[in-house]
C-alpha cells in the first residue's frame, strides 16, 4: 500500500521497535522513568529551552500550552487555518474557556504583524484580554523565515504578549533551512514538537519551554489525562527518532520536489511547498474518481479541490513513480 494522505501514517522501523523493547522504564508520574527523562532532557537541549514534557499527542500538547499561557476569559491570536484553531475540536475554548482570535495568514504562512496588532484588544472590561500569539512552523509545508520569527518575538515583547509555536513539523523547517533547531526555537516562549509525523514514531509529542511553564504543564497533563506510567517504551522511540530520523527528512523534501515536477509534466496543476508536501488543484469532476482509481491501485490519497500529497519515510522514489504512472493512466482513461 502506498499511502500519501499524511506523514502521520508512518510506521516504526524494526530498529525503532528494538529500541522500544530494550527501553528501561519506571513510573513517569513519579518522575522515575529514565527513558522519558532522557527524552525530555534531549528535547530541552535541542530547543535551547529549560525543560520539556512528553505527551501522548500533539493536540494535547498544544492544548496544555494554551492553558499554560491563558486564563479563563483570555484570548490568543492564531491563524485561521492553524491546527490549534481549526483541527483540535475547539479544546482551548471548551476546556479552558480561552477565546481564539483567528486571522488570515499570508501566502508564506506568516501572520502579518501589522494585522496582529489590529486585533490586540485594549485593556477594557468589555473584551477578552489578549495574552498570546500562536504561530505554526511549518504551516501547510511552508517554512517561516527566521527573520520573521525574530520580528514576531520582538513584537510580542513590545506588546506584552507571550509567543507559542506549534512546531509539529519544525524539524522539517530546520532541515529545509539547513540550520540547527535552536536557531528557530529561540524565538518563542513555548513550542510543541510531534514525534509521530515525519520522525516516524508510533505516538508522542513534546512541549518545550521554561521550567515554570513545564511545571505548570505537568499539572495540566495530569488533569487532562495525559500522565502515563511506564511510558519509556514510547519515549525510546522518540530518542531513536531524534538520533536517526532527522537528517533523513531531506529525502522527503527531495521526493516532494521530484513528485511536483513529474505531476506538472503530465499537466497537473501543482503547488510544491518548502518541505514534504505537494498541493494539487483538481477539477471537481476528478475529485472522487481519482480517489477511487488510486484506491484500486493500492494508493491512498485524500482528495479535495486542493489535494495534499505528503512524502515520508515509508515512501520511496519507486512508490512515487508508481503514483505518477497511475495518475497519467487516470488522465488518459
N, C-alpha and C positions, 0 to 999 in steps of 0.2 A: 504494500500500500504506500502510495506517495501522498503525503499529507502536507499541504501548504496553507492550511487555514490559519495557523499561528505557530510561533515558536514555543507556545505552551505545550505542544503535543510531543516534545522531545522526551525520550526515554533514557533512563540511566544506563551507561555502558557497563560492561562486565567489570571493568576496573573500578568504576564508581561503586557498584554493588559490593565488590570485595572490600573496599574501604569501609562501607557501611557495616558489613558483617563483622569487621575487625574492630569496630569503634569501642572505646572504653566509655562506659556510661555511669551515671549517677542520677540522683533526683534533682532535676534542674530547678524545681520550685524552691528547694533549699539552697540552690546555687552550687550543688555538688556534682554536676555533670562536667567532667573535664573537657569533653569534646565540644560541648556548647560554649563553655568558657573560652576555649581556644578560638572558635569561630568568631565569637563576639569581639575578642581582642584583635584578631586579624582584620576584621571589618573596620574597627576603630582606627587601626594603624593605616590601612589603605586610604581611608577617607580623611584622615587628619583630625578626627573627632575624639572626644574624651572617652566615649563609650558607645556600645551598640547593644541591640536587643534582638534576639532571634524569635521570630513569629511564624505561625503556620502559613499565613497568606499575605499577599500584598495589599489586599483590601483592608485587612485588619491592621496592617502596619500604617497605612495612610489614615485610617480612622483614628488610631491611637495618636498619631502625630497631630491631627486636628484637635483632638481632645486635650492634648498637652498644651497647645497654643491658645486655645479659645475657651472661654467660659460660656455658660448658657446665655443666650441672647446676644452673643458677639458674632462677628462676621469674618469670613475670609473671601478674598478676591481670587478668582480662578478662571481658567479658560472655559469657554462654552462647550468645547469638545474634550476637555480634560477627563481622564479616567476617574479621578476622585470627585468629579462633579456629576458626570453623565452615567458612569458604568458601575457605581458602587452602591446602588439601591438607596441613595439618599441617607446613608448611615449617619453622617455628621448631623443632619437635621433631625432624623428620627431618634437617635440615641443620645446626641449631645446638645440638642436644641441650638445648634450652630447654623447661622444663616449663610448660605453661599451667595456671592455676588458674581455671577458669570459675566465675562466679556469675551468678545471675539478675538481670537488670536490672529496675528499677522501671517502672511504666507510662509514665513520662515519658522513658524512655531512659537515665536516670542509673543509676549503680551506687551503691547506698546506702553511704555511707562507714562507717557503724557495722557493716555486714555485711563490707565490705572489711577492716576492722580485725580481724575474727574469723578471716580467712583468711591474715593475715600470719604466716608461720612464725617460731617462735622460733629464736634462734641456737643450733642443736643439730645435730650432725653426722648425725642421723637424717633431716633434712629438706633439701629443696631450699631454698636461700636466696631469699627474696622480694626482688626488686630493682626491679620496675616495676609501675605501674598503667597500663593501657591503656584509654582511652575512645574512643568513636565519636561524631562530631558532623558531620552529623546521624545519628541512629540510627532506621532504619525511618521516615524522614521527620520525626522529632521533633527539635526544636532543644533542645540542652542549655542551661539557663538560665545566664546569666553568673555569677550568684551561686553556683551550684553549681560552675562551673569554678574560681572563686576559692577556694571551700572545698576542692575536690579538690587544688588546688595547695598550699594551706597544709597540708593533711593529709599529702601526700607529703613535704613538707619536715620535718614533725614526725616522720614515721616513717622518714626517711632512704631514701625511695624516689625514683625518677625517674618522670616522667609523659609518656606518649606519647598523642597524639590522632590517630586515623585520621580525617582530615578530608577524605575523598574528596569529600564534598559540603559542605564548610564554607562555601563561598561562598553556598550556599542558606541556610545558617544566618545569615550576616551580613546578607543581603538581607532575610530574614524579620524579623529584629530591628531592621533599619534602622540598623545600626552599622558602623563600619569593621572590616575583617577583624582588625586588630591588637587590637581590644577583646576578641576571643575567643582569639587565639593567644598572648597574653602569658602565659597561664596553662598553659604546657606547656614541657617541655624540647625535644621534637621533635614534628613533625606531618607528615603526608602530605597532599597535595592531588592529586586526579585532574583532569586536563585533558580527558579524553575522555568525560566524562558530560555534565552539563548545559552545560558550557562548549564542547562541540562539536568538539574536535579529534579527529583520527583516532587518535592514540596519545599516551601520555606522562603521567607523574606527577612530582611534586616531593617531595623530602624536605627539610624546613627545620629548622634548629637552630643550635647554636653552631658556631663554626669547628672546634672539636675534634671534635664529633660528625660533621660533614660530611666532614672529612678522613678519619676512620675509615670513614665510609660510602663514600668513593671506593675504598678498598681492597676493601671487601666487594662493591661494584658490579663491580669488575674480576673478583674471584674467582667471582662468581655469573653472570658472562657478560653483564652489562648495560652494559659500556662500549662506546659506539658511536663511529664516526668522524665523518663529515660530517653530523652529526645536526642541524645548524642548520636544515635543511629542515623537520624536525619541530618544533624549538623555535620557529620562526617562527609556526607555528600556535598555539602556546601564548601567545606575545606578543600575537598578534591577539586571541585569546580573552580575555585579561586586559584588553585595551583596549575590546573591543566587546561581549562576551557576558556580562558580569557583571550589569549593571543589568537586562538583559532577563530574568534569571531570575524577576523578579517576574511576568512574563507567564505563566510556567509555573505559579507558585503560584496566580495568579488562575484559570487554566484548570482546575487541580485542584479548586479550591473550587467553581467552576461545575459541573464534572462530578459532584462529590459530591452537590450539591443536585439535579441533574437525575436522577441514578440513584435517589436517595432518593425523589423524587417519583413514580417508577414502581414503588415497592415493594421496591427492592433494599436489602439490609442493608449499609450503608456506614459506614466509619470514615475520615474525612479527617484527615490529619496537618497539620503546620505548613507544609509546603513543597510539593513537586511529586508527592506520592504519595497515591493513594486506595486503600484496602483494602476489599475486598468479601468478605463471608461467603456462600458458596454452599452450597445443599443438595447432598449427594453425588450425587444423581441428575442435577444440572445441570452438573457439572464438565466432563466430556468432551463432551457435546452442545453446550454453549455455545461451547467452544473450536472445535469443528468448524464450527458455524454461522458464527461470526465469520470463520474462515479462508475459508469460501466467499464471504464478502463482502469479501475482501482486507483483513481486520482481524486483526492478530496480538496475542493476549494470552496470558499464562501463567496458566493456571487451576489452582486447588487449593482446598482447604477455605477458605483465605484467599487471595484473588486480588489481586495488586498491579497497579495501573494507574499508569503513570508518564508524566507530561507532560514535554515537552521542546521544543527549538526547531524540530523538524520536525513538530510537532503544533499546528495552529491550531484556532480555535473551530469552523470548518466540519467538520473531521475529528471533533471531539468530538460535534457534532450528529449526524453520521452514525453514530457508535458508539452513542449513546443511542437513535436511531431503530431500529437493528438489535437492540439489547438488548430494546427494547419489543416488536419483532416476534417475537423469540425467545420471550418470555414468553407471547405471545398465540398462538403456534403450537400 
